[in-house]
Amino acid sequence: MSRVCVVAAGGTGGHMFPAEALARELSSRGWRIVLATDHRGEQYAHAFPAEERIALDAATGRGPIGMARAGLTIVRGVVQARAALKRLDAVVVVGFGGYPSAPALLAALSQRRPTLLHEQNAVLGRTNRWLAPYVGGIASSFPDLQKVPQGVGARVTLIGNPVRSDIRALHERPFAAPAPGEPIRVLVTGGSQGARILSETAPRALAALPEAIRSRLKVQQQSRPETMEAARQIYLDAAIDAEVAPFFRDMAARLSAAHLVIGRAGASTCSELAVAGLPSILIPLKIAMDDHQRFNAAGLAAAGGTEILLEDEVTVERLTGTLATLLGDPARLEAMSRGARSAALPDATRSLADLVEAAGRGRG
């Protein structure tokens, strides 16, 4: 009988995509996978390789009444999870953060089942911070994980952030900066995540580049729907060859072709840029919890793989100047590629699966 691993995640793609990568790796090793999530997580789980899905009640709240309601919701979720874990005889429960991971891990702890946390960001998230003292181990994506509770540090293992297999395959591909006269390919990502600054400022900055660079540009930009037409018009007026869309599904192919990426500093973005060895300009989301995006990008910057521009400092002129410096210097782009690749932990998925198997050896 195959062993069962319950993967608990939800809320955002940042939680769900690493969970999916682990699920695929464990499935290939003969594990049965069950996904525990909430309605928000379901929108990212259309291709999740789980034989069963457990819909857990999970919520957050503000103020005394909101907190009380959230507490009752989590209690209901724990009751649901306890029944499901007992029925499945789950060997290990792995939480990826987000509110649905709390009831699943609390249920596992109450039944003395092995537990693991994976933290995608460079700062331990609130749910993971709360659970960290009690779980069997914590897998971190970045060195120097912040906000780790006292006495827990010895159980933190650096493994990296699991990335999809098609992006992992880019790790071995050589980066080639654009030769004189060849197209310069710029990819602008993160157009949906509070990223008006990317949707609006990036086109203006690219349009303001010197003609010698601008005439060679081939831009692919993710943009918020309400700013797509404005971005297209800016590129059209500047005679820049540009594709603007709300979402790109074939991201591995686009990363493979890019010479420079402009984007936010989400955990998945930073990990994918490192694995793919891609130069970048990153603008951390100012309102991110605990300023975690700035910490996410710090390792890439220290390795020379990215230029960080803080949101409050970004102007069209500043971004244009940074772009001109990088795009006008092929040797600098090559060096940034090497720096980014040096910060990569490309085998995170395998390492996390190894941790899960080690945790589960006492059961099943």
PAKOLDREN-634731 format. One line per field, with one value per residue: residue in three letters; x, y, z of N, C-alpha, C in turn. Coordinates in steps of 0.2 Angstrom, whole numbers. Example, Ala and Ser with C-alpha at 12.3 -4.5 7.8 and 13.67 -1.06 7.14 Angstrom:
<sites>
rest (ala  ser)
n_x (66  64)
n_y (-28  -11)
n_z (39  35)
ca_x (62  68)
ca_y (-22  -5)
ca_z (39  36)
c_x (66  64)
c_y (-16  0)
c_z (39  39)
</sites>
This chain:
<sites>
rest (met  ser  arg  val  cys  val  val  ala  ala  gly  gly  thr  gly  gly  his  met  phe  pro  ala  glu  ala  leu  ala  arg  glu  leu  ser  ser  arg  gly  trp  arg  ile  val  leu  ala  thr  asp  his  arg  gly  glu  gln  tyr  ala  his  ala  phe  pro  ala  glu  glu  arg  ile  ala  leu  asp  ala  ala  thr  gly  arg  gly  pro  ile  gly  met  ala  arg  ala  gly  leu  thr  ile  val  arg  gly  val  val  gln  ala  arg  ala  ala  leu  lys  arg  leu  asp  ala  val  val  val  val  gly  phe  gly  gly  tyr  pro  ser  ala  pro  ala  leu  leu  ala  ala  leu  ser  gln  arg  arg  pro  thr  leu  leu  his  glu  gln  asn  ala  val  leu  gly  arg  thr  asn  arg  trp  leu  ala  pro  tyr  val  gly  gly  ile  ala  ser  ser  phe  pro  asp  leu  gln  lys  val  pro  gln  gly  val  gly  ala  arg  val  thr  leu  ile  gly  asn  pro  val  arg  ser  asp  ile  arg  ala  leu  his  glu  arg  pro  phe  ala  ala  pro  ala  pro  gly  glu  pro  ile  arg  val  leu  val  thr  gly  gly  ser  gln  gly  ala  arg  ile  leu  ser  glu  thr  ala  pro  arg  ala  leu  ala  ala  leu  pro  glu  ala  ile  arg  ser  arg  leu  lys  val  gln  gln  gln  ser  arg  pro  glu  thr  met  glu  ala  ala  arg  gln  ile  tyr  leu  asp  ala  ala  ile  asp  ala  glu  val  ala  pro  phe  phe  arg  asp  met  ala  ala  arg  leu  ser  ala  ala  his  leu  val  ile  gly  arg  ala  gly  ala  ser  thr  cys  ser  glu  leu  ala  val  ala  gly  leu  pro  ser  ile  leu  ile  pro  leu  lys  ile  ala  met  asp  asp  his  gln  arg  phe  asn  ala  ala  gly  leu  ala  ala  ala  gly  gly  thr  glu  ile  leu  leu  glu  asp  glu  val  thr  val  glu  arg  leu  thr  gly  thr  leu  ala  thr  leu  leu  gly  asp  pro  ala  arg  leu  glu  ala  met  ser  arg  gly  ala  arg  ser  ala  ala  leu  pro  asp  ala  thr  arg  ser  leu  ala  asp  leu  val  glu  ala  ala  gly  arg  gly  arg  gly)
n_x (4  3  11  4  5  0  -3  -3  -9  -12  -22  -12  -3  10  11  5  12  25  21  14  25  32  22  22  35  35  24  31  39  31  22  6  -4  -13  -22  -24  -33  -41  -55  -49  -36  -39  -41  -28  -25  -28  -21  -16  -7  -16  -24  -35  -44  -45  -56  -54  -60  -54  -48  -45  -45  -50  -49  -58  -70  -69  -57  -62  -71  -62  -55  -65  -67  -55  -54  -65  -59  -49  -55  -61  -50  -43  -52  -51  -37  -36  -44  -37  -25  -13  4  14  12  13  16  13  12  0  -17  -25  -15  -14  -25  -23  -10  -11  -20  -13  -2  -9  -12  0  7  20  27  30  36  37  44  42  47  60  57  50  33  17  8  16  26  20  17  30  37  32  32  40  51  58  59  68  69  78  94  98  85  72  64  63  57  63  75  71  79  89  82  79  81  91  85  80  68  56  54  46  47  50  56  67  74  81  92  104  106  116  118  117  122  115  122  130  119  109  93  87  80  67  59  44  37  25  13  1  1  -3  4  5  15  24  16  14  26  37  35  36  49  56  53  60  73  89  90  98  98  84  79  82  74  64  50  41  27  19  3  -8  -25  -32  -23  -17  -20  -15  -1  2  0  10  22  19  20  33  39  43  44  32  24  10  1  -11  -7  6  7  17  29  42  48  48  57  68  72  74  84  85  75  62  54  43  49  44  45  45  48  61  68  66  73  86  88  87  97  96  98  92  80  74  59  54  39  31  21  22  20  30  40  45  48  59  69  69  75  88  99  101  105  116  124  127  117  106  98  92  78  70  53  48  58  58  57  53  64  75  73  75  88  95  91  98  111  113  108  116  128  134  144  142  129  131  139  130  121  129  131  118  115  124  118  108  97  95  90  79  66  69  76  67  58  66  67  54  52  62  56  44  49  47  34  21)
n_y (-6  11  25  39  56  72  87  103  119  135  150  158  158  158  149  138  133  128  118  110  106  98  88  82  76  68  59  53  45  35  39  43  57  69  84  98  112  128  138  148  143  133  139  139  126  118  109  101  86  77  63  65  79  89  100  113  123  139  154  172  186  203  213  211  203  198  191  181  175  170  161  151  146  140  130  122  119  111  100  95  91  82  71  68  65  54  44  43  38  46  48  58  76  91  108  123  136  150  151  139  129  129  122  109  106  107  97  86  87  85  72  66  64  64  80  94  110  121  136  149  162  174  178  172  167  173  162  151  155  155  141  136  132  120  110  96  100  113  119  130  143  152  158  163  165  175  181  169  160  160  147  139  138  128  118  122  119  123  122  128  134  125  123  123  109  112  125  122  115  125  128  122  128  139  156  169  185  199  201  214  223  213  208  214  206  209  205  208  206  201  209  209  209  221  230  242  251  243  241  253  262  254  253  267  270  261  266  278  275  277  278  269  258  256  253  240  233  220  217  209  209  207  214  223  222  234  243  239  243  256  254  247  257  266  259  257  270  273  265  252  235  225  214  213  207  200  188  176  160  151  152  147  146  159  165  158  164  177  192  201  203  212  214  210  205  192  176  165  171  176  164  157  165  164  150  150  158  172  189  203  217  221  226  227  223  235  235  222  209  211  216  206  204  212  206  194  197  200  190  187  200  202  192  198  196  204  220  230  240  251  253  267  274  273  280  286  291  286  272  271  275  264  254  258  257  243  236  241  235  221  213  215  210  196  194  196  186  175  178  177  163  157  159  150  137  123  110  110  104  90  89  93  83  72  76  74  61  56  61  53  40  34  30  21)
n_z (0  -5  3  10  8  14  7  12  7  2  -4  -12  -28  -25  -14  -19  -31  -27  -19  -28  -36  -27  -25  -37  -38  -27  -31  -42  -35  -30  -20  -13  -16  -7  -7  3  5  2  -4  -11  -14  -23  -36  -41  -43  -54  -61  -52  -45  -37  -29  -21  -14  0  6  16  30  32  39  41  52  57  72  87  85  72  74  83  75  65  73  77  64  61  71  66  54  59  65  53  46  55  55  41  40  48  42  30  34  35  32  32  34  25  26  17  20  21  25  25  28  42  50  45  49  62  65  62  71  83  82  82  70  58  53  42  37  23  19  8  6  11  23  37  36  43  47  46  55  67  69  68  80  84  74  65  56  47  31  21  8  6  11  28  34  40  55  63  76  93  97  87  76  74  68  55  38  24  8  -4  -16  -23  -41  -57  -68  -81  -80  -72  -81  -88  -81  -86  -98  -108  -106  -117  -121  -130  -146  -155  -165  -165  -159  -143  -130  -119  -104  -95  -80  -68  -69  -63  -49  -39  -47  -54  -56  -63  -75  -80  -78  -83  -98  -102  -97  -105  -118  -117  -119  -127  -145  -152  -143  -141  -154  -156  -147  -141  -133  -121  -111  -96  -91  -81  -84  -86  -90  -101  -115  -114  -112  -124  -133  -129  -133  -146  -151  -149  -158  -154  -154  -147  -136  -127  -113  -102  -95  -96  -102  -106  -99  -96  -109  -113  -103  -107  -119  -115  -112  -102  -87  -80  -65  -50  -34  -29  -21  -30  -42  -39  -37  -49  -58  -53  -55  -69  -73  -76  -79  -70  -66  -51  -43  -27  -20  -11  -1  4  16  30  23  14  1  -2  5  -1  -13  -9  -9  -22  -27  -19  -25  -37  -47  -49  -51  -38  -37  -26  -22  -19  -24  -38  -53  -70  -76  -68  -69  -83  -84  -77  -86  -98  -94  -91  -103  -113  -111  -114  -108  -95  -93  -96  -84  -74  -77  -73  -60  -55  -57  -49  -37  -36  -31  -38  -36  -27  -26  -26  -15  -5  -6  -1  12  16  15  24  36  36  39  50  50  42)
ca_x (0  7  11  0  7  -5  1  -8  -7  -18  -21  -9  1  17  11  3  16  30  17  13  31  33  18  24  41  33  21  35  42  26  18  -1  -4  -19  -21  -28  -33  -47  -57  -44  -31  -42  -40  -21  -24  -32  -17  -12  -8  -18  -29  -41  -44  -49  -58  -53  -62  -48  -49  -41  -50  -47  -53  -60  -76  -66  -52  -66  -74  -57  -53  -70  -66  -49  -56  -69  -55  -45  -60  -62  -43  -42  -56  -48  -30  -37  -47  -32  -19  -8  11  17  8  18  12  17  10  -7  -21  -27  -10  -14  -29  -20  -4  -13  -23  -7  1  -13  -12  7  10  26  25  36  34  41  44  44  50  65  55  45  26  14  5  22  30  16  18  37  40  29  32  46  56  56  63  68  70  83  98  97  78  71  58  62  56  69  75  69  84  92  78  79  86  90  84  78  61  54  52  43  53  52  61  73  78  85  98  110  107  120  116  121  120  114  127  129  114  104  87  87  74  66  53  42  33  21  8  -6  1  -2  10  4  22  27  12  14  32  41  34  38  56  59  52  64  80  92  88  103  95  77  77  83  70  58  47  35  25  12  1  -15  -30  -34  -17  -14  -20  -10  6  3  1  17  27  18  23  41  41  45  41  30  18  7  -5  -12  -4  9  7  23  34  49  50  50  63  74  73  75  91  84  68  60  48  43  53  41  49  45  52  68  71  66  78  92  89  88  103  94  99  85  79  68  56  50  32  32  17  22  21  37  45  49  51  66  74  70  80  94  104  102  109  123  128  127  112  100  98  86  76  65  47  48  64  57  54  54  71  79  73  78  96  97  91  103  117  113  107  121  134  134  148  138  123  134  142  124  119  133  129  111  115  128  113  102  97  90  87  75  61  71  79  61  55  70  65  47  53  65  51  39  51  44  27  19)
ca_y (0  17  30  45  63  77  93  108  125  139  157  161  154  157  144  132  131  124  112  106  103  93  83  78  72  62  54  49  40  30  41  45  64  72  91  101  119  132  140  153  139  129  142  138  119  114  103  98  79  74  59  68  86  91  107  115  130  143  161  177  191  208  216  205  199  195  186  176  171  166  155  146  143  136  125  118  116  106  94  92  88  76  65  66  61  47  40  42  36  50  47  65  82  96  114  127  142  151  149  132  124  129  117  103  104  107  91  81  87  82  65  64  62  69  87  98  117  124  143  151  168  175  180  167  170  173  156  147  158  153  134  133  129  113  105  92  103  119  119  137  144  157  158  168  165  180  180  162  160  158  140  135  139  122  114  125  117  127  118  132  135  121  127  118  105  116  130  118  113  131  129  120  132  144  163  173  192  200  203  220  223  208  210  214  204  211  202  212  201  203  214  208  209  227  232  248  253  240  241  260  265  251  255  274  269  258  271  284  273  279  275  263  252  256  251  233  230  215  217  205  212  206  220  223  223  241  247  235  248  262  251  245  263  269  255  259  277  273  260  246  228  223  210  215  202  200  183  172  153  148  156  144  148  166  166  155  169  184  194  204  203  217  212  210  200  187  171  161  175  176  157  155  169  161  144  151  162  178  196  206  223  219  231  224  226  239  233  215  207  211  218  200  204  215  201  188  199  202  185  188  206  200  188  201  194  208  227  231  247  251  256  274  277  272  285  284  293  281  265  272  275  258  250  259  254  236  234  244  232  214  209  216  205  190  193  196  179  170  179  174  156  155  160  145  130  120  104  110  99  83  90  93  76  68  78  71  53  55  62  48  33  31  28  19)
ca_z (0  -5  8  9  10  13  6  14  5  -1  -4  -18  -32  -22  -10  -22  -36  -24  -17  -34  -38  -22  -26  -43  -37  -23  -35  -46  -30  -27  -14  -15  -14  -5  -7  8  3  3  -11  -14  -17  -29  -42  -44  -42  -59  -63  -46  -46  -31  -30  -17  -11  6  7  23  32  35  38  45  54  61  77  92  82  66  77  86  69  62  78  76  57  61  75  62  49  62  65  47  45  59  52  35  41  51  36  25  38  32  34  33  32  23  25  13  22  19  31  25  31  49  52  43  53  69  66  62  77  88  81  82  64  56  50  39  34  18  18  1  6  15  30  39  36  50  49  48  61  73  69  68  86  85  68  65  53  42  25  19  1  5  17  33  35  45  59  65  83  97  98  81  71  73  64  48  33  17  2  -10  -18  -29  -47  -61  -71  -87  -78  -69  -87  -90  -77  -89  -104  -108  -107  -122  -121  -137  -150  -159  -170  -164  -155  -136  -128  -112  -102  -90  -77  -62  -71  -59  -42  -37  -51  -58  -57  -69  -80  -83  -78  -88  -105  -102  -97  -111  -123  -117  -121  -133  -151  -153  -140  -142  -161  -156  -142  -142  -127  -119  -105  -93  -89  -79  -90  -87  -92  -107  -121  -113  -113  -131  -137  -128  -137  -153  -152  -148  -163  -150  -155  -140  -135  -120  -112  -94  -92  -101  -99  -108  -95  -97  -116  -113  -99  -111  -124  -112  -110  -95  -84  -75  -61  -43  -31  -26  -20  -36  -47  -38  -37  -56  -61  -51  -59  -76  -74  -80  -77  -69  -62  -47  -39  -22  -18  -5  4  5  23  33  18  13  -6  -2  8  -6  -18  -7  -11  -29  -28  -17  -30  -43  -52  -50  -48  -34  -36  -21  -25  -18  -28  -45  -58  -77  -77  -64  -73  -90  -83  -76  -92  -102  -91  -92  -110  -117  -109  -115  -103  -88  -93  -95  -77  -70  -78  -69  -53  -53  -57  -43  -31  -37  -28  -43  -34  -21  -26  -24  -8  -1  -6  3  19  17  15  30  41  36  39  56  49  35)
c_x (4  6  7  3  2  -1  -4  -5  -13  -17  -18  -5  8  17  9  8  22  27  16  19  33  29  20  30  39  29  25  39  37  22  11  -1  -12  -18  -26  -28  -40  -49  -53  -38  -33  -41  -33  -20  -27  -28  -13  -13  -10  -24  -36  -39  -48  -50  -58  -56  -55  -49  -45  -47  -46  -52  -55  -65  -73  -61  -56  -69  -68  -55  -58  -69  -60  -51  -60  -64  -51  -49  -60  -55  -42  -46  -53  -41  -31  -39  -41  -26  -13  -1  14  12  13  14  17  15  3  -11  -24  -21  -11  -18  -26  -14  -6  -16  -18  -3  -3  -14  -5  9  15  24  31  32  39  39  46  49  56  64  49  38  23  11  11  26  26  16  25  39  38  30  39  52  54  61  63  71  76  88  96  89  77  65  57  62  62  69  74  74  88  88  76  84  85  90  82  70  60  52  50  48  55  57  67  77  83  91  105  111  111  117  120  118  119  120  125  124  109  99  89  81  73  59  51  36  29  16  2  -5  3  4  9  11  26  23  13  21  37  41  37  46  59  59  57  72  83  90  92  101  88  75  78  78  65  56  41  33  19  10  -6  -20  -32  -29  -14  -14  -15  -3  7  4  8  22  26  21  30  44  45  41  39  24  16  1  -5  -8  0  9  14  29  41  52  52  56  69  76  76  82  91  76  68  54  48  48  50  46  50  49  59  71  71  72  85  93  90  94  102  95  92  86  73  66  52  44  32  28  17  23  28  42  48  51  58  71  75  75  87  100  106  106  116  128  129  122  107  102  92  84  70  59  47  53  63  54  56  62  76  79  76  86  98  97  96  110  118  113  112  128  133  138  145  132  126  137  136  121  123  132  123  111  119  123  108  103  92  87  83  69  63  73  73  58  59  68  59  48  57  60  46  42  49  37  26  23)
c_y (6  21  36  51  68  84  99  115  129  146  160  156  153  151  137  129  126  117  107  102  97  87  79  74  66  57  50  44  35  33  43  52  66  80  94  109  122  134  144  148  135  132  141  130  115  108  100  90  76  69  61  75  87  98  109  122  133  150  165  182  197  211  210  201  195  189  180  171  167  160  150  142  138  130  120  115  110  99  91  88  82  70  63  62  54  42  38  38  39  49  53  70  88  102  119  135  144  148  142  127  124  123  110  101  103  100  85  81  84  75  62  61  67  75  90  105  118  132  146  157  168  177  175  170  169  166  151  149  155  145  131  130  122  108  102  96  109  119  127  137  148  157  164  170  170  178  173  163  157  150  136  134  132  117  116  122  121  122  122  131  130  125  121  115  109  122  127  117  119  131  127  124  138  151  166  180  194  203  210  219  218  211  209  212  205  208  206  208  205  209  214  210  216  231  237  251  250  241  248  263  261  253  262  274  266  262  276  282  276  275  269  257  251  252  243  229  225  214  213  207  210  212  219  225  230  246  244  240  253  260  250  252  267  265  256  265  277  268  254  240  225  219  211  210  202  194  179  165  149  151  154  146  155  168  163  160  176  186  198  204  209  215  213  205  195  181  166  164  174  169  155  159  167  155  145  155  168  184  199  213  221  225  228  227  229  237  225  214  207  212  212  200  207  210  195  190  200  197  186  194  205  196  191  200  199  215  228  239  247  256  264  278  277  278  283  285  288  274  265  271  268  253  251  257  247  234  236  240  225  210  210  211  198  189  192  189  174  171  176  166  153  155  154  139  126  114  104  105  92  84  90  86  71  70  74  64  52  56  56  41  30  28  24  13)
c_z (0  1  6  12  9  13  7  12  2  -1  -11  -22  -29  -17  -14  -27  -33  -22  -22  -36  -34  -24  -32  -42  -32  -26  -39  -41  -27  -22  -17  -12  -12  -4  -2  7  4  -4  -15  -18  -23  -36  -45  -44  -48  -62  -58  -46  -39  -32  -26  -15  -5  6  14  25  35  34  42  47  57  66  81  88  76  69  79  80  66  67  77  69  58  65  70  57  53  63  59  45  49  57  45  36  44  46  31  28  35  36  36  31  31  22  22  15  19  25  31  28  39  52  51  47  60  70  66  68  83  88  81  76  62  52  48  37  29  18  12  1  11  22  31  40  42  52  51  54  68  74  70  74  87  80  68  61  49  37  22  12  1  12  22  34  41  49  62  73  87  98  93  76  69  68  57  44  26  12  -5  -11  -24  -35  -52  -65  -78  -86  -75  -75  -89  -87  -81  -96  -103  -109  -112  -123  -129  -141  -154  -165  -169  -159  -147  -133  -120  -110  -96  -87  -71  -63  -67  -52  -40  -41  -56  -60  -63  -75  -84  -83  -83  -95  -106  -102  -103  -118  -123  -118  -127  -140  -153  -150  -141  -149  -161  -151  -145  -135  -126  -112  -102  -90  -86  -84  -91  -90  -99  -113  -120  -115  -120  -135  -136  -132  -144  -155  -152  -153  -160  -152  -149  -141  -128  -119  -104  -91  -98  -98  -100  -105  -96  -104  -116  -109  -103  -116  -121  -111  -103  -93  -79  -72  -54  -40  -26  -26  -26  -41  -45  -39  -45  -60  -59  -55  -66  -78  -78  -76  -75  -66  -58  -43  -33  -21  -11  1  6  13  25  28  15  5  -6  0  3  -11  -16  -9  -18  -31  -25  -21  -37  -49  -54  -48  -45  -35  -31  -24  -25  -22  -36  -48  -65  -78  -74  -68  -80  -89  -82  -82  -97  -100  -93  -99  -115  -115  -109  -109  -96  -88  -92  -87  -73  -71  -73  -62  -51  -53  -51  -36  -31  -33  -32  -41  -28  -21  -24  -17  -3  0  -1  10  21  19  22  36  42  37  46  56  43  33)
</sites>
